Amino acid sequence: MGIVLKQSLNNTIITFLGFGIGAVNTLFLYTRYLTDEYYGLVTVILSTSTLLMPIFAFGAHNTIVKFYSSFKGGKNKNGFFTLMLLLPLLLIIPTACFAYYAHDIVATLLAKKNSIVKNYVWYIFFIGMGMAYFEIFYAWSRVQMKSVFGNFMKEVFCRLGVFVLLLLVYYSLISVDTFLKTLVVLYILRTIIMKLYVFKMKFPKLNFHFPENINSILKYSTLIILGGSSAVILLEVDRFMINQYVEIKNVAYYSVAVFIAAVIAIPSRSMHQITYPLTSELLTKKDSKALNQLYKKSSLTLFIISGLLFLLILLNLNDLYMVLPVEYRGGSIVVFCIGLSKVYDALLGNNNAILYNSDYYKTILFLGVGLAILIILLNIVFIPKYGINGAAFATLLAMCCYNTVKLMYIKRKFKMHPFTVDTLKVFAILLGTSGLFYFYPFSFNPIINIVLKSSLIVVSFTWIIYKLNISEDINDILRKLLRLK
C-alpha cells in the first residue's frame, strides 16, 4: 500500500483543494452572483455533458487501464494508444452530425419544462467531448503511475477558472452569457493541457498497426460504454431529470445539497486513481492474496475517513445552512440521502476496480444498465411527487441496490469480502461519536460553532481510532503528521 498511500495522500490534498474552491463557488459565489435560474442552467449543462462523456469516450479511458499492463513492447503500446485516440470519433462525429441536423428536436426535448435550456445544446456537446478526451489522456497518465497532475487538472483547474469568472461577473466585467461561453473554453483548454502533459511525459508515436487482440479490446470498450454510462447515470441523471419535471431553479438548490454531501467521496476518488491500475495488475498476475488484502485495506481506510466526513457534515448541517441564502436551506434530506450513499460506496473499497478489470465485467455491466434504468424509473415516480427530496431518495435506493449486488457478486466469484472485525469497531465508534455530539449543540456564531464542533469531533474520533490501532495505514499517516508537528 506504500505507493497507494503516497499518491492517494497527494491526490486527497489536491482533491480537497478542488472541493474547497468548489465550496466557495457553490455555496457563496454561484448562490449570490448568478440567479438561481442561471445557476440551475449551469448545472444542467454540466450534468448533461457528464452523461454524454462515457458515450463520447467509447469506454477508452477504462480500456486503457484494463489492457495497458498486457502490452510489453513500445510498438504495441503505440498501436494501442493510437486506437484509443481514434475510437471516440466513431461516436463523436455521428453525434455532431445528428445534433446539427436535428438541433431543434434535441433543443425542444431538453427544454420541455424550462425554455432557457434551448439555446445551449452545442455547449453541452463541446463540454462533453472535452470531458471524454480529458479522461482518455488522464487514464494514460494513471497507468504510468503518474496521477497527481491529472488529478489537479480534474479537481482544481476548472473550479479555479469558474471562481475567477464568477468574480468577473460580480464586478460586471463580463456578462453571464460570456461566462457560459468561457466555461466551454475552460473544459476544452483543460483537455489540451492534459494532452501536452501526457505527450511530454512519454511522447507516443502514432502507429496504425493495431494490437493483435483488437477484437477483445473493441468488445470490452463497447461493453464498458454501458458500464460507464450506467455509473454516470447513477450520479448525474437526477439533476438532468429535475430539469425535466420542475422549475430549473430547483436544480440549483439540489446541487448545493449534493455538493455538501459529495465531500464524503473525496477520499474514495483520490484512492481510486491509483488502486484501479494496481487492481488490474494484481488480477493479471492472479495474485488473489494481495488482491484480498488490498480489498480489505482500501475498504477500512475509506470507511474511517468517509464516515468521519459524514459525521462532520450531519452534525454541522444546521449551522452550515445558516450562512447560505434562505432559498437554499431546504436540502437536509438530500444531504442525508446522498451522504449515506457515498459512505456505502466508500465501504466497498476497490470493489469497482475488481469488477471492471476482471473477466466478469460483462455481467456487472448489464446489471449496471438494469440499475440505471431503475434509477430513471424511480426519479420519474418520486420527482413529480416530492421534488428534490424524491430525487435524493431515488438515488439512495438505487445506489444501495447496485452496491449490494456488486458486493454479493464479488463474494460469490472471488470468495472474498471487504469486511473485518475492525469494520464493526469503526461503525460502533461512528454511532457513539454521533450520539455524543448530537445532543450537545453550540449557541455561538454559525462559523464558530462549525469550527469548534468539528475540531472536537475530529480529535476525539481520530484519538479513539489511533488508540485502538484499528488501521495500520491510518495510524502511519497520523504518526507522520505528529512528527511533522
C-alpha positions, 0 to 999 in steps of 0.5 A: 500500500506504500505507493497507494498511500503516497499518491492517494495522500497527494491526490486527497490534498489536491482533491480537497483543494478542488472541493474547497474552491468548489465550496466557495463557488457553490455555496457563496459565489454561484448562490449570490452572483448568478440567479438561481435560474442561471445557476440551475442552467449551469448545472444542467449543462454540466450534468448533461455533458457528464452523461454524454462523456462515457458515450463520447469516450467509447469506454477508452479511458477504462480500456486503457487501464484494463489492457495497458499492463498486457502490452510489453513492447513500445510498438504495441503500446503505440498501436494501442494508444493510437486506437484509443485516440481514434475510437471516440470519433466513431461516436463523436462525429455521428453525434455532431452530425445528428445534433446539427441536423436535428438541433431543434428536436434535441433543443425542444426535448431538453427544454420541455419544462424550462425554455432557457435550456434551448439555446445551449445544446452545442455547449453541452456537446463541446463540454462533453467531448472535452470531458471524454478526451480529458479522461482518455489522456488522464487514464494514460497518465494513471497507468504510468503511475503518474496521477497527481497532475491529472488529478489537479487538472480534474479537481482544481483547474476548472473550479479555479477558472469558474471562481475567477469568472464568477468574480468577473461577473460580480464586478460586471466585467463580463456578462453571464452569457460570456461566462457560459461561453468561457466555461466551454473554453475552460473544459476544452483548454483543460483537455489540451493541457492534459494532452501536452502533459501526457505527450511530454511525459512519454511522447507516443508515436502514432502507429496504425498497426493495431494490437493483435487482440483488437477484437477483445479490446473493441468488445470490452470498450463497447461493453464498458460504454454501458458500464460507464454510462450506467455509473454516470447515470447513477450520479448525474441523471437526477439533476438532468431529470429535475430539469425535466419535471420542475422549475430549473431553479430547483436544480440549483438548490439540489446541487448545493445539497449534493455538493455538501454531501459529495465531500464524503467521496473525496477520499474514495476518488483520490484512492481510486486513481491509483488502486484501479491500475494496481487492481488490474495488475494484481488480477493479471498476475492472479495474485488473489492474496494481495488482491484480498488484502488490498480489498480489505485495506482500501475498504477500512481506510475509506470507511474511517475517513468517509464516515468521519466526513459524514459525521462532520457534515450531519452534525454541522448541517444546521449551522452550515445552512445558516450562512447560505441564502434562505432559498437554499436551506431546504436540502437536509434530506438530500444531504442525508440521502446522498451522504449515506450513499457515498459512505456505502460506496466508500465501504466497498473499497476497490470493489469497482476496480475488481469488477471492471478489470476482471473477466466478469465485467460483462455481467456487472455491466448489464446489471449496471444498465438494469440499475440505471434504468431503475434509477430513471424509473424511480426519479420519474415516480418520486420527482413529480411527487416530492421534488428534490427530496424524491430525487435524493431518495431515488438515488439512495435506493438505487445506489444501495441496490447496485452496491449490494449486488456488486458486493454479493457478486464479488463474494460469490466469484472471488470468495472474498469480502471487504469486511473485518472485525475492525469494520464493526469497531469503526461503525460502533465508534461512528454511532457513539461519536454521533450520539455524543455530539448530537445532543450537545449543540453550540449557541455561538456564531454559525462559523464558530460553532462549525469550527469548534464542533468539528475540531472536537469531533475530529480529535476525539474520533481520530484519538479513539481510532489511533488508540485502538490501532484499528488501521495500520495505514491510518495510524502511519499517516497520523504518526507522520503528521505528529512528527511533522508537528 
